[in-house]
Amino acid sequence: MPDDIAQPDIAEAIGPHLPYLRRYARALTGSQSSGDAYAMAALEAILADAGAFDTSLPPKVALFRVFHAIWHSGGAPSDGSETGLRAAAQKHLSKLTPNSREALLLSSVEEFSNEDIASIMEIDRAEADALVETAYTEMEDAISGRVMIIEDEAIIAMDLESLVAEFGHRITGVARTRAAAVELGRKDRPDLILADIQLADNSSGIDAVSDLLEELGDIPVIFITAFPERLLTGQRHEPAFLISKPYTEAQVRTAVSQAMFFASTESLHA
């Protein structure tokens, strides 16, 4: 993505927030390439008209507001990858209350206040409050499935296992190493993988996931990391779903619900 925004002061203000705009855009589309294309369109809009970036707002709010104008314009770019199961997922998403999913991601994953969400989406505060509440019910009722957890810290693994089960999903198991993750995946193919980056034997959660996807096919993955900006550069193959450590229950809840829309489950074929 270009970092040479027309006005240096705007570029400086936007820079620190670009990784998180990519994260948000990828979560909305379920795809790195589609998400990054939408984020690129927002930057191009600012390049074309610096006035689109409202300097009276906090920079992150102003950036996301430009993104939402593009997102809801109907002319935002797509990489054309929404076919098959992904297209089915998008069909399900289209049935949700308008703006509810966006409001939920802005609140729980990006940690905007409801007041900021109202500004980003250009709605009133009461509507923002209602959208966040509505989204939890709609998304969690839509799809449930099998979740594998790859995490080497026992306390965190137990916490994630408890949270995900409370959301209505079945846990296939918990793996602490790359080898254990592959073995677990062979025994019980998950619909979703929730993976830490660094594992107990100094192996990589990313490598474990790569092994699993190569063997089992396309499965949505949520990575958990203390350094999300390192996986949100837009310069290589990167995750579509990412949450930061330390995470909150709301972040896990939202990420799992969102990723499940893109899972290879029977309910997606309905």
C-alpha positions in Angstrom: 0.0 0.0 0.0 1.3 3.5 -0.7 2.4 5.4 2.3 3.1 8.6 0.4 -0.2 10.4 1.1 -0.4 13.8 -0.5 0.0 15.8 2.6 2.9 14.8 5.0 0.9 15.7 8.1 -2.0 13.4 7.0 0.5 10.6 6.1 2.1 10.9 9.6 -1.4 10.7 11.2 -2.6 7.8 9.2 0.6 5.6 9.2 0.3 4.0 12.7 -3.3 3.0 12.0 -2.9 1.3 8.6 -2.3 -2.2 10.0 -5.5 -2.0 12.0 -7.5 -0.8 9.0 -6.1 -3.8 7.1 -7.2 -6.1 10.0 -10.7 -4.7 10.0 -11.1 -4.8 6.2 -9.9 -8.4 6.1 -12.3 -9.4 8.9 -15.2 -7.8 6.9 -14.3 -9.7 3.7 -12.7 -12.9 5.1 -9.8 -12.4 2.7 -6.4 -10.7 2.8 -6.5 -9.7 -0.8 -10.1 -8.3 -0.8 -9.6 -6.6 2.5 -6.4 -4.9 1.4 -8.1 -3.8 -1.8 -10.8 -2.0 0.2 -8.2 -0.4 2.5 -6.3 0.7 -0.6 -9.4 2.3 -2.0 -9.7 4.4 1.2 -6.2 5.6 0.9 -6.7 6.4 -2.8 -9.8 8.5 -1.9 -7.6 10.5 0.5 -5.0 10.9 -2.1 -7.6 12.2 -4.6 -9.2 14.5 -2.0 -7.4 15.3 1.2 -10.6 17.0 2.4 -12.2 13.5 2.7 -10.0 13.0 5.8 -11.6 15.0 8.6 -8.8 16.5 10.6 -11.2 17.5 13.4 -11.6 13.9 14.3 -9.0 11.6 15.9 -6.8 10.2 13.1 -7.9 6.6 13.4 -11.6 7.6 13.5 -11.1 9.8 10.5 -9.3 7.0 8.5 -12.0 4.5 9.3 -14.7 7.0 8.4 -13.2 7.3 4.9 -13.1 3.5 4.7 -16.8 3.2 5.6 -17.7 5.8 2.9 -16.0 3.5 0.4 -17.3 0.3 1.9 -20.9 1.5 1.6 -20.6 3.1 -1.7 -21.2 -0.1 -3.6 -18.2 0.6 -5.9 -15.4 -0.7 -3.7 -13.0 -3.1 -5.3 -13.0 -6.8 -5.0 -10.4 -9.4 -6.0 -13.1 -11.6 -7.4 -12.4 -14.4 -5.0 -15.9 -14.6 -3.4 -16.9 -17.9 -5.0 -18.1 -21.2 -3.6 -18.2 -21.3 0.2 -17.0 -17.7 0.5 -19.8 -16.5 -1.7 -22.2 -18.5 0.4 -20.8 -16.9 3.5 -21.3 -13.4 2.0 -24.9 -14.4 1.2 -25.4 -15.1 4.8 -23.8 -11.9 5.9 -26.1 -9.9 3.6 -29.1 -11.1 5.7 -27.8 -9.5 8.8 -29.2 -6.2 10.1 -27.4 -3.5 8.0 -24.2 -2.2 9.7 -24.5 -4.6 12.7 -21.4 -6.7 11.8 -19.4 -3.6 11.1 -20.4 -2.0 14.5 -19.5 -5.2 16.3 -16.0 -5.5 14.8 -15.3 -1.8 15.4 -16.3 -2.2 19.0 -14.8 -5.5 20.1 -11.8 -6.0 17.8 -10.7 -2.5 17.0 -11.9 -1.2 20.5 -13.6 2.0 19.3 -16.1 3.5 21.7 -19.7 3.5 20.6 -19.4 7.3 20.2 -16.5 6.8 17.8 -18.4 4.1 16.0 -21.3 6.5 15.5 -18.9 9.0 14.0 -17.2 6.4 11.7 -20.5 5.1 10.4 -22.2 8.5 10.4 -25.1 7.4 12.6 -26.4 8.5 16.0 -25.1 7.1 19.3 -28.3 5.2 20.1 -28.2 3.4 16.8 -24.6 2.4 17.3 -25.4 1.0 20.8 -28.3 -1.0 19.3 -26.2 -2.3 16.4 -23.5 -3.7 18.6 -26.1 -5.6 20.8 -28.0 -6.9 17.8 -24.8 -8.2 16.1 -23.9 -10.7 18.8 -27.2 -12.5 18.6 -27.4 -12.6 14.8 -23.9 -13.7 14.2 -23.7 -16.4 16.9 -27.0 -17.9 16.0 -26.0 -18.3 12.3 -23.2 -20.9 12.4 -21.5 -23.1 14.8 -18.8 -25.7 14.2 -15.6 -27.5 15.3 -12.7 -25.5 16.6 -9.1 -26.5 17.1 -6.9 -24.5 19.5 -3.1 -24.3 19.1 -1.7 -22.8 22.2 1.2 -23.8 24.4 0.3 -21.9 27.6 -2.1 -24.1 29.7 -4.0 -21.3 31.4 -4.6 -19.4 28.1 -5.6 -22.7 26.3 -8.1 -23.5 29.1 -9.5 -20.0 28.9 -9.9 -20.1 25.1 -11.4 -23.6 25.3 -14.0 -22.4 27.8 -14.9 -19.2 25.9 -15.3 -21.0 22.5 -17.4 -23.7 24.0 -19.6 -21.1 25.7 -20.2 -19.6 22.2 -21.7 -22.9 21.1 -18.8 -24.5 19.2 -17.2 -27.9 19.8 -13.5 -28.1 20.7 -11.7 -30.8 18.7 -8.7 -30.5 21.1 -5.8 -28.4 22.1 -2.3 -28.7 20.6 0.9 -27.3 22.2 3.3 -28.0 19.3 3.5 -28.0 15.5 3.6 -31.8 15.3 0.7 -32.2 17.8 -1.4 -29.8 15.8 -1.0 -31.8 12.6 -1.8 -35.0 14.4 -4.9 -33.5 16.0 -6.1 -32.1 12.6 -5.8 -35.5 11.0 -7.9 -37.1 13.7 -10.7 -34.5 13.7 -10.8 -32.0 10.9 -11.8 -28.6 12.3 -14.0 -25.9 10.8 -11.8 -23.2 12.4 -8.3 -23.0 13.8 -7.4 -20.6 16.7 -3.6 -20.4 16.9 -1.0 -18.7 18.9 2.1 -17.6 17.0 4.9 -19.0 19.3 4.6 -22.6 20.6 6.1 -24.6 23.4 8.9 -26.3 21.4 9.9 -23.0 19.8 8.0 -24.0 16.7 5.8 -21.5 14.9 2.0 -21.6 15.0 2.1 -20.1 11.5 4.1 -23.2 10.3 1.7 -25.5 12.1 -1.3 -23.9 10.4 0.5 -24.1 7.0 1.0 -27.8 7.5 -2.6 -28.2 8.4 -4.0 -26.2 5.5 -1.7 -28.1 3.0 -3.1 -31.4 4.3 -6.7 -30.5 5.1 -7.5 -27.8 2.6 -8.9 -24.3 3.2 -9.9 -23.7 6.8 -10.4 -20.2 8.4 -7.7 -19.4 10.9 -7.6 -16.8 13.7 -4.0 -16.0 14.9 -3.4 -14.6 18.3 -0.3 -12.5 18.8 1.2 -9.7 21.0 2.5 -8.0 17.9 -0.3 -7.8 15.3 1.3 -5.1 13.3 4.0 -7.6 12.2 1.3 -9.6 10.4 -0.5 -6.7 8.9 2.0 -5.2 6.5 0.1 -6.1 3.3 3.4 -7.2 1.7 3.1 -11.0 1.9 0.6 -13.8 2.6 -1.0 -12.8 5.9 -4.0 -13.9 8.1 -7.4 -12.6 7.4 -8.4 -12.9 11.1 -6.1 -11.6 13.9 -6.6 -10.7 17.5 -4.1 -9.2 19.9 -2.7 -10.3 23.2 -3.9 -9.7 25.8 -7.3 -10.4 24.3 -10.7 -9.7 25.7 -13.7 -12.1 25.7 -15.5 -9.8 23.3 -12.6 -9.9 20.9 -12.5 -13.7 20.9 -16.2 -13.9 20.7 -16.4 -11.6 17.7 -13.4 -13.1 15.8 -14.7 -16.6 16.2 -18.2 -15.7 15.1 -16.9 -13.7 12.1 -14.5 -16.4 11.0 -17.2 -19.1 11.2 -19.1 -17.4 8.4 -16.3 -18.5 6.2 -16.0 -22.1 7.6 -16.5 -25.2 5.6 -19.6 -26.3 7.5 -22.8 -27.9 6.3 -24.7 -24.8 7.5 -22.9 -22.6 4.9 -24.5 -24.7 2.2 -28.1 -23.9 3.4 
